Amino acid sequence: MSDIDKATVAKIARLARIKIEDDKLDHLAGEINGILHWIEQLNEVNTDDIAPMASVVDAKLRWRDDQVTDGDKQQAVLKNAPRAEYGFFAVPKVIE
């Protein structure tokens, strides 16, 4: 892969609508080239016998039984409501 120069960094910045001062273009070109070279090194790693994974830790989710452990507290909850109608919280109508 060819190295990124100042003109390419300026074009990327213009396309991304990012204002970059001219004196910082050399530094950013060096950083982008370093990132691209690192990616090239990663592409050289042989991953043929490696299974894809979502995480580096092979952890499984713990499942639990779906049981109702709480409920039937409608009246207790509605006691705290400023106003309740038909078993629901009642709020004033707002019309603009």
C-alpha positions in Angstrom: 0.0 0.0 0.0 1.3 3.4 -0.9 1.9 6.1 1.8 -0.6 8.8 2.4 0.8 12.3 1.6 -0.3 15.8 2.7 -2.5 16.3 -0.3 -4.5 13.1 0.4 -4.9 14.1 4.1 -6.2 17.5 3.0 -8.6 15.9 0.6 -9.9 13.5 3.3 -10.3 16.4 5.7 -12.2 18.4 3.1 -14.5 15.5 2.3 -15.2 14.9 6.0 -15.7 18.7 6.4 -13.0 18.9 9.1 -10.8 22.0 9.2 -7.1 21.1 9.6 -4.3 23.6 9.7 -1.6 23.2 7.1 1.1 22.8 9.7 -0.6 19.7 11.1 -1.0 17.8 7.8 2.4 16.2 8.0 1.8 14.9 11.5 -1.6 13.5 10.5 -0.2 11.9 7.4 2.4 10.1 9.6 -0.3 8.9 12.0 -2.5 7.6 9.2 0.5 5.8 7.6 1.3 4.2 10.9 -2.3 3.0 11.3 -2.3 1.6 7.7 1.0 -0.2 8.2 -0.3 -1.7 11.5 -3.4 -3.0 9.6 -1.1 -4.5 7.0 0.7 -6.4 9.8 -2.6 -7.7 11.0 -3.5 -8.9 7.6 -0.3 -11.1 7.6 -1.5 -13.1 10.6 -2.7 -16.6 9.6 -6.3 -17.0 10.9 -7.3 -20.0 8.8 -7.9 -22.4 11.8 -9.4 -19.7 14.1 -13.1 -19.7 14.5 -14.9 -16.3 14.5 -15.9 -15.1 17.9 -17.8 -12.2 19.3 -15.6 -11.7 22.3 -12.1 -12.7 23.4 -13.6 -14.4 26.5 -15.4 -17.6 25.8 -18.3 -16.9 28.2 -21.9 -18.1 27.9 -24.9 -16.3 29.2 -26.5 -17.7 32.2 -30.2 -18.4 31.6 -32.8 -18.4 34.2 -36.4 -19.8 34.2 -38.9 -17.2 33.1 -41.1 -17.2 36.2 -43.4 -14.5 37.5 -42.0 -13.5 40.9 -43.7 -10.2 41.4 -47.0 -8.9 40.4 -50.6 -8.3 41.5 -49.6 -5.0 43.0 -51.7 -2.7 40.9 -53.6 -1.2 43.8 -50.5 -0.7 45.9 -48.8 1.2 43.0 -51.9 3.3 42.2 -52.1 4.4 45.9 -49.1 6.6 45.2 -50.7 8.2 42.0 -52.0 11.7 42.3 -55.0 10.6 40.2 -56.0 7.1 38.9 -58.9 6.1 36.7 -59.9 2.6 35.5 -56.8 1.1 37.1 -54.3 3.4 35.3 -52.5 6.6 36.1 -54.5 9.6 35.0 -52.8 12.7 33.6 -54.4 16.0 32.6 -55.0 16.5 28.9 -52.5 18.8 27.3 -53.6 20.6 24.1 -51.7 23.4 22.5 
